[in-house]
Amino acid sequence: MVQVTLGKTGITVGKNSFGALPIQRISTEEAVRLLRKAYENGVTFYDTARFYTDSEEKLGEAFDGMREKIYIATKTAAKKAEDFWKDLHTSLTNLRTDYIDIYQFHNPPFCPRPGDGTGLYEAMLEAKEKGMIRHIGITNHRLDVANEAVESGLYETLQFPFCYLATQKDLEIVQKCREAGMGFIAMKALSGGLITNSAAAYAFQAQYENVLPIWGIQRESELDEFLSYIENPPVMSEELAAVIAHDREELLGEFCRGCGYCMPCPVGIEINNCARMSLMIRRAPSAAQLTPQMQEKMKLIESCLHCGKCKAKCPYGLDTPALLEKNYKDYCEILAGKAY
């Protein structure tokens, strides 16, 4: 199995790691079964968050009594020290453990630092001194915050979107982490479902020895696919390179990554899905996207207030209302049989 070491943390795990956001959507019984199957087949790194509803609890049940055999990374979206401690104690209880391997600030709009007035970084240091956490990390979707985190020397890991749609600036972040001895954890390795060729996605990630991709798993078929790559890892070939080149031509530019940080919408628009609907329909089986229920969700776009809240919160600087309008127009044309 190909191994990755997360910078100066010394944590060394297989290139395949488990992103536990999707397991909040399935039953506890099914989640526990998938998590244990992953471990039994060599997966030892699991990433979750306080924000992911019951994901932590499912991890806690799956690995109760075998804590020392795995690595767990979780996150807090706290904005002040008081809430930091509440989140940390809740996570420890949910995960049935007395320590967390990597505790991460969850996509803050700034880079927490000592003396910034929030008390967040000071709380991290205190938690580490007490042995409640082993390593300090940060996740982000913003290039400026990610760069500041790397340059600050305050963090041991960075979790950042990284897939074969990466820009040159994204590639530079990976290199800066390597030079700084900082672990790089790749989220959105399938770009929130827009990348449908997992072999191409895996082969791309394999080119970067310091990158640990976390694959979001919800179904056993998805787990089996990534487990198969442990013994037979895809390597970059002309065929896979052609897939990547085609996808980059189609997808690079103004498209919604589906991160969901624009939510919630005042009128209930499911922005993170609706703002990329036309791409999803064209790139994946469309039946699930054309149901009466989904049509109702898309129709809500007509109620957009143009309040600008979603646009202001988008970490990629997208004109979200304009994307919603474009996707709704395309969707209506698809329904009418005018485009596909």
C-alpha positions as CSV (number, residue, x, y, z in Angstrom):
1,M,0.0,0.0,0.0
2,V,1.3,3.5,-0.9
3,Q,1.9,5.5,2.3
4,V,1.6,9.2,3.0
5,T,3.2,11.1,6.0
6,L,1.4,14.2,7.1
7,G,4.3,16.5,7.4
8,K,5.9,17.0,10.8
9,T,3.0,15.3,12.5
10,G,4.7,12.0,11.7
11,I,1.3,10.4,11.0
12,T,1.8,7.9,8.3
13,V,-1.2,6.2,6.7
14,G,-2.3,4.6,3.4
15,K,-3.1,6.8,0.5
16,N,-6.7,5.8,0.8
17,S,-8.5,7.6,3.7
18,F,-12.1,7.9,4.7
19,G,-14.1,11.1,4.5
20,A,-17.0,10.7,6.9
21,L,-19.3,13.6,5.9
22,P,-21.6,11.3,3.7
23,I,-22.2,8.8,6.5
24,Q,-24.5,11.2,8.2
25,R,-27.0,10.4,5.4
26,I,-27.2,6.7,6.2
27,S,-28.3,4.6,9.2
28,T,-26.0,4.0,12.1
29,E,-26.0,0.3,11.4
30,E,-24.9,0.8,7.8
31,A,-22.4,3.4,8.7
32,V,-20.7,1.2,11.3
33,R,-20.6,-1.7,8.8
34,L,-18.9,0.5,6.2
35,L,-16.4,2.0,8.7
36,R,-15.4,-1.4,10.0
37,K,-15.1,-2.8,6.5
38,A,-12.8,0.1,5.6
39,Y,-10.6,-0.6,8.7
40,E,-10.5,-4.4,8.0
41,N,-9.2,-3.6,4.5
42,G,-6.4,-1.3,5.7
43,V,-7.9,2.2,6.0
44,T,-6.7,3.9,9.2
45,F,-7.4,7.6,8.8
46,Y,-10.9,9.0,9.2
47,D,-12.0,12.6,8.9
48,T,-15.2,14.0,10.3
49,A,-16.5,17.2,11.9
50,R,-18.7,18.5,14.7
51,F,-20.8,20.1,11.9
52,Y,-21.6,16.7,10.3
53,T,-24.6,16.0,12.5
54,D,-24.2,12.4,13.8
55,S,-21.0,11.4,11.8
56,E,-18.8,11.6,14.9
57,E,-21.2,9.4,16.9
58,K,-21.1,6.7,14.2
59,L,-17.4,6.7,14.2
60,G,-17.4,6.4,17.9
61,E,-19.6,3.4,17.8
62,A,-17.7,1.7,15.0
63,F,-14.3,2.0,16.7
64,D,-15.2,1.8,20.4
65,G,-12.4,-0.1,22.2
66,M,-9.9,0.1,19.3
67,R,-9.0,3.8,19.4
68,E,-5.2,3.3,19.2
69,K,-5.5,1.4,15.9
70,I,-6.8,4.4,13.9
71,Y,-6.3,8.1,13.4
72,I,-9.2,10.5,13.7
73,A,-9.4,14.1,12.5
74,T,-12.4,16.3,13.4
75,K,-13.2,20.0,13.3
76,T,-14.8,22.9,15.1
77,A,-16.5,25.8,13.5
78,A,-16.4,27.8,16.8
79,K,-16.0,31.5,16.6
80,K,-15.0,32.0,20.2
81,A,-13.1,30.1,22.8
82,E,-16.2,29.2,24.9
83,D,-17.7,27.4,21.9
84,F,-14.4,25.8,21.1
85,W,-14.4,24.0,24.4
86,K,-18.0,22.9,24.0
87,D,-17.3,21.5,20.6
88,L,-14.2,19.7,21.7
89,H,-15.8,18.0,24.7
90,T,-18.8,17.0,22.6
91,S,-16.5,15.5,19.9
92,L,-14.6,13.6,22.5
93,T,-17.8,12.2,23.9
94,N,-19.2,11.3,20.5
95,L,-16.0,9.7,19.4
96,R,-15.7,7.7,22.7
97,T,-12.1,8.8,23.1
98,D,-10.0,11.1,25.3
99,Y,-7.9,12.6,22.5
100,I,-8.2,13.6,18.9
101,D,-5.3,13.1,16.5
102,I,-5.8,16.2,14.4
103,Y,-8.2,19.0,15.6
104,Q,-9.0,21.5,12.8
105,F,-10.5,24.9,12.6
106,H,-13.4,24.3,10.2
107,N,-13.2,26.7,7.2
108,P,-12.9,30.0,9.2
109,P,-13.0,33.2,7.1
110,F,-9.7,34.2,8.7
111,C,-6.6,32.5,9.9
112,P,-6.8,32.2,13.8
113,R,-3.7,33.5,15.4
114,P,-2.5,34.1,19.0
115,G,-3.6,37.5,20.2
116,D,-6.3,38.0,17.5
117,G,-8.9,38.6,20.1
118,T,-10.9,35.4,19.5
119,G,-9.0,33.2,21.9
120,L,-9.4,30.4,19.5
121,Y,-5.7,29.6,18.8
122,E,-4.9,29.9,22.5
123,A,-7.6,27.4,23.2
124,M,-6.1,25.0,20.6
125,L,-2.7,25.3,22.3
126,E,-4.2,24.7,25.8
127,A,-6.1,21.6,24.5
128,K,-2.8,20.3,23.0
129,E,-0.9,20.9,26.2
130,K,-3.6,18.9,28.1
131,G,-3.3,16.0,25.7
132,M,-6.8,16.4,24.4
133,I,-5.6,16.9,20.9
134,R,-2.3,15.7,19.3
135,H,-2.0,18.1,16.3
136,I,-3.4,21.5,15.2
137,G,-4.9,21.8,11.8
138,I,-7.1,24.1,9.7
139,T,-9.4,23.5,6.8
140,N,-10.4,26.1,4.2
141,H,-11.8,26.8,0.8
142,R,-10.2,30.3,0.5
143,L,-6.7,30.6,-1.1
144,D,-5.8,33.7,0.9
145,V,-6.6,32.0,4.2
146,A,-4.9,28.8,3.2
147,N,-1.7,30.7,2.2
148,E,-1.7,32.6,5.4
149,A,-2.1,29.4,7.4
150,V,0.9,27.8,5.7
151,E,3.1,30.9,6.0
152,S,2.2,31.4,9.7
153,G,3.9,28.3,10.8
154,L,1.1,27.8,13.4
155,Y,-0.5,24.8,11.8
156,E,0.6,21.2,11.3
157,T,-2.0,20.3,8.6
158,L,-4.0,22.0,6.0
159,Q,-7.2,20.5,4.5
160,F,-8.0,22.1,1.2
161,P,-10.0,21.3,-2.0
162,F,-7.6,19.5,-4.4
163,C,-8.6,17.5,-7.5
164,Y,-7.6,17.3,-11.1
165,L,-9.5,20.5,-11.8
166,A,-6.8,22.3,-9.6
167,T,-5.5,25.7,-10.7
168,Q,-1.9,26.7,-10.7
169,K,-2.4,28.5,-7.4
170,D,-3.8,25.3,-5.9
171,L,-0.8,23.4,-7.0
172,E,1.4,26.0,-5.4
173,I,-0.3,25.5,-2.1
174,V,0.5,21.8,-2.2
175,Q,4.2,22.6,-2.9
176,K,4.3,25.2,-0.1
177,C,3.0,22.7,2.4
178,R,5.6,20.2,1.3
179,E,8.4,22.7,1.8
180,A,7.0,23.8,5.2
181,G,6.7,20.2,6.5
182,M,3.0,20.7,6.7
183,G,0.6,17.9,6.1
184,F,-1.8,18.4,3.2
185,I,-5.2,16.7,3.3
186,A,-7.1,16.8,0.1
187,M,-10.9,17.3,0.3
188,K,-13.3,17.4,-2.7
189,A,-11.0,15.0,-4.6
190,L,-14.1,14.2,-6.8
191,S,-15.2,17.9,-6.8
192,G,-18.4,17.1,-5.0
193,G,-19.5,14.5,-7.5
194,L,-18.7,16.3,-10.7
195,I,-15.7,14.1,-11.3
196,T,-17.1,10.6,-12.1
197,N,-13.9,8.7,-13.0
198,S,-12.4,7.7,-9.7
199,A,-9.5,6.0,-11.3
200,A,-8.5,9.3,-13.0
201,A,-9.0,11.1,-9.7
202,Y,-6.8,8.6,-7.8
203,A,-4.1,8.6,-10.4
204,F,-3.9,12.4,-10.2
205,Q,-3.6,12.4,-6.4
206,A,-0.9,9.7,-6.6
207,Q,1.4,12.1,-8.4
208,Y,1.8,14.1,-5.1
209,E,3.6,12.1,-2.4
210,N,2.7,14.6,0.4
211,V,-1.1,14.6,-0.4
212,L,-3.6,12.5,1.6
213,P,-6.9,12.4,-0.2
214,I,-10.0,11.7,1.9
215,W,-12.7,10.0,-0.2
216,G,-16.3,10.7,0.8
217,I,-18.0,7.3,1.3
218,Q,-21.7,6.7,1.6
219,R,-22.3,3.4,-0.3
220,E,-20.5,0.1,-0.1
221,S,-19.9,0.1,-3.9
222,E,-18.0,3.4,-3.5
223,L,-15.9,1.9,-0.7
224,D,-15.2,-1.2,-2.7
225,E,-14.0,0.9,-5.6
226,F,-11.4,2.7,-3.5
227,L,-10.4,-0.4,-1.6
228,S,-9.6,-2.1,-4.9
229,Y,-7.0,0.7,-5.5
230,I,-5.0,-0.3,-2.5
231,E,-3.6,-3.4,-4.2
232,N,-4.1,-2.1,-7.8
233,P,-3.6,1.6,-7.7
234,P,-4.4,3.4,-11.0
235,V,-1.4,5.1,-12.6
236,M,-1.5,8.0,-15.0
237,S,-1.9,6.7,-18.5
238,E,-2.7,8.3,-21.9
239,E,-6.3,7.2,-21.4
240,L,-6.7,8.7,-17.9
241,A,-4.8,11.8,-19.0
242,A,-7.3,12.3,-21.8
243,V,-10.2,12.0,-19.3
244,I,-8.7,14.7,-17.2
245,A,-8.0,16.9,-20.2
246,H,-11.6,16.6,-21.3
247,D,-13.0,17.3,-17.8
248,R,-10.7,20.3,-17.3
249,E,-11.9,21.8,-20.6
250,E,-15.6,21.3,-19.7
251,L,-15.5,22.3,-16.0
252,L,-12.7,24.8,-15.3
253,G,-14.1,28.3,-14.7
254,E,-17.3,29.6,-13.1
255,F,-18.9,26.5,-11.6
256,C,-20.3,25.7,-8.2
257,R,-18.2,23.2,-6.2
258,G,-21.1,22.3,-4.0
259,C,-19.4,23.1,-0.7
260,G,-22.5,24.5,0.9
261,Y,-21.0,27.5,2.7
262,C,-23.5,29.8,1.0
263,M,-26.3,28.1,2.9
264,P,-28.9,28.5,4.3
265,C,-31.0,30.4,1.8
266,P,-33.7,32.7,3.2
267,V,-36.3,31.2,0.8
268,G,-35.1,27.6,1.1
269,I,-33.2,27.2,-2.2
270,E,-30.9,24.2,-2.0
271,I,-28.1,26.3,-3.5
272,N,-25.3,23.8,-3.3
273,N,-27.1,21.4,-5.6
274,C,-29.3,23.8,-7.7
275,A,-26.4,26.0,-8.7
276,R,-24.6,23.1,-10.5
277,M,-27.6,21.1,-11.7
278,S,-27.1,21.3,-15.4
279,L,-23.5,20.0,-15.0
280,M,-24.7,17.2,-12.8
281,I,-27.4,16.1,-15.2
282,R,-25.0,16.0,-18.1
283,R,-22.2,14.2,-16.2
284,A,-24.2,11.6,-14.3
285,P,-27.4,9.5,-14.7
286,S,-30.2,12.2,-14.8
287,A,-33.2,10.3,-13.5
288,A,-32.7,11.3,-9.9
289,Q,-32.3,15.0,-10.9
290,L,-35.6,15.1,-12.9
291,T,-38.0,13.8,-10.3
292,P,-41.0,15.9,-9.2
293,Q,-39.3,16.6,-5.9
294,M,-36.2,18.0,-7.6
295,Q,-38.3,20.0,-10.0
296,E,-40.0,21.6,-7.0
297,K,-36.5,22.4,-5.5
298,M,-35.4,24.0,-8.8
299,K,-38.6,26.0,-9.1
300,L,-37.8,27.7,-5.8
301,I,-35.1,29.6,-7.8
302,E,-38.0,31.8,-9.1
303,S,-38.4,33.0,-5.5
304,C,-34.8,34.2,-5.2
305,L,-34.7,37.6,-3.3
306,H,-31.4,38.6,-4.8
307,C,-30.4,39.5,-1.3
308,G,-26.7,38.7,-2.0
309,K,-26.2,36.7,1.1
310,C,-25.1,33.5,-0.8
311,K,-22.8,35.5,-3.0
312,A,-21.1,37.2,0.0
313,K,-20.5,33.8,1.6
314,C,-19.1,32.0,-1.4
315,P,-15.4,31.2,-0.8
316,Y,-14.8,31.0,-4.5
317,G,-16.3,34.5,-5.2
318,L,-19.0,33.2,-7.5
319,D,-22.0,35.2,-8.6
320,T,-24.3,32.6,-7.1
321,P,-27.7,34.2,-8.0
322,A,-26.5,34.4,-11.7
323,L,-25.5,30.7,-11.5
324,L,-28.8,29.7,-10.1
325,E,-30.7,31.6,-12.9
326,K,-28.5,29.9,-15.6
327,N,-28.9,26.5,-14.1
328,Y,-32.7,26.9,-13.8
329,K,-32.9,28.0,-17.5
330,D,-30.9,25.0,-18.6
331,Y,-32.9,22.7,-16.3
332,C,-36.2,23.9,-17.8
333,E,-34.9,23.4,-21.3
334,I,-33.8,19.8,-20.4
335,L,-37.3,19.1,-19.0
336,A,-38.8,20.4,-22.2
337,G,-36.6,18.1,-24.2
338,K,-34.8,21.0,-25.9
339,A,-31.4,20.2,-24.5
340,Y,-29.5,17.3,-23.0
